[in-house]
Amino acid sequence: MASKVIQAFYDDDDVLMHAVKKVKEAKHHIEEVYTPFPVHGLDKAMGLAPTRLAITAFMYGCVGLTVAITMMNFIMIEDWPQDIGGKPSFSYIENMPAFVPIMFELTVFFAAHLMVITFYMRSKLWPFKKAENPDVRTTDDLFLMEIGIHGNEQELKELIAETGAVEINISEK
């Protein structure tokens, strides 16, 4: 059975923020909000949990640093030591200042590339995936708030009409 949602369209982000706060005060669950650009504070107003992507970025950076240290130690010290500029390669620690740029670059490289992959996988953005946007106008100039209807259709319509919605639709999800 498909669930019904009420779609409220807004033409201003400040009006949308006020509406989200008012709907949350009335203890209704907002399914999703579609916006043409990021709206600062919307995630907090909707009550979404903070993202953990920064933690994964740190872990990916640590992986990159570990790969850099291991790779340089093996290549430059153990496997093929070279006397470059009169500086012999006896140990990794003695030569570490020369390796700092490589360590930095690989840390950033791993963190950036693995974060993009993680973001796409977490967001379920696969190649050639069809857009899930319910209305194309939300990519241009309108904001859309979807609220699930659970036997309270009239109450929701009245509440949304008070918030300044420019259009109210009911659709099957």
N, C-alpha and C positions, 0 to 999 in steps of 0.2 A: 504494500500500500504506500503510495506516494504521500509525502507530508505537504501540507499547505504552508506557504510563507507569505507574509505581507511585505511588500517592497515599498519603502518610502524614499522618494527622491528629494534631494536638497540641492540648491544652487549656490550655497556658500558653506565654507568649511567651519566657520564659527557657529552657524546655525546647526550644522551637523553635530558639532561637539556638544552644544547645549542639548540637542535632541538625544544623543547617546546617554548623557548624564541623567536626563529626565526618565528615559526608558529603564535605565539601570536602577534608578530610585524606586520605580514602580515594580521592581523585582521580576522583570521580563528578561528572557535570555535572547541576546542578539546573536543570530547565527553567523552573520558576516557583514562587513562593511567594505564596499568597493569605492575607491577614490581615484581621480585622475592623477594625483600626486600625493606623496607622503604627507600626512597630517600629524604635526607634532603633538604628542600627548594622547593620541587616539587609543593607543594600546593600553595605556594606564586607565583611561576613561572606560574602556570596555572591560577592564579587569583581567586582561591577558597576563599570563605568567611571563616573567622576564626571560629573555633568550639566553641560551647556554652556548651560543656560537663562539663567544670570546674564550670560553674554557677550551673548546676544541681548537681554536686558533693557537692558543698557547701550547697545547699538546703537539700540534702539527709542527710548530716552530721548534720544539724540543726534539722531535724526530729528525727534522732537517739539520739541526746542530749536531746530533749524534751521527747522522750519515756523513756530514762534512768532516768531523773529527776522525771517524773510522776510515773514511776514504783517503784523507790526506796522510794519516799515519801509515796506512798500508802502502800507498803509492810512493810517497816521498821519503819514507824512513825505512820500511821493511823490504819492499819488493825491488825498488830501483833507486837506491840512494845516489844522489849526485852532488858534486862539489860545485855549487853555483856561486860565482863571485867570491871565491875563496872561503865560503862558509860551509864547512862540512856538516852533514846531516847525521849527527850521532843520536839525537833523541828528539822526540816531538816537542817537548817543553822548550828546548833551546831555540827551536825554529817557529814556535807558535806566533810571535808577533807578525811574521810574514804571512801566516795563514788566516789572520783575523778577517780580512776582507772576504775571503772565500767562505768562512764560517757564517759571516753576516748574510752574504748573498744567498747561500743555500738555506739558511733559516727562513728568510723572507720568501724565497721561491717555494719551499715546501708548504709554508703556512698559507700563502696566497692561493696556490693551485689546489691544495686539498680543501681549503675553505670553499672555493667555488664549487668543487664537486660535492662537498657535503651540503651546501646550500641548495643546489639543484636536486639532490636526492631527497633531502628533508622536505622540500617544497613540492616534490613530485613533478618537476619540470623536465620531462623527457623530450628528446628531439622529436619533432613533428607532432607534439601533443596539441590537441585542440584547446582553445581558450575556454575557460569555465566561467567567463564573465557573462552574467545574465542579461545585460543590456549594453550595447555598444556606446551609448552616450556617456557611460562612466569613464571611458578612456579619453573623453574630450573635455566636458565641462560640468557634468553632474555627479553628485555623490549619492550612493545607494546604500541603504541600511535594510538588511533582511532580518525579520523577526519571525520565529516559528509560531504558528497558530495552534493552540491547544484548547479549543472550545471557547476562546475569548476574543473572537473576531471583532465584535462591535466595540468592546472596551479598547482594544488596540487601535482601531480606526480613530476613535475619539482622542486617544492619547497622542497619536501621531499627528492628527490634524492640529492639535494645540501646539505642537513643536515647530510648526512652520514648514511642513513638507509641501513642495510644489506639485507633487503627484503621488498618489497612493494606488498600488496595484496588488492584487492577490493572484498568486500563481502556484502551480504544483512544482515541488522541488524534485 
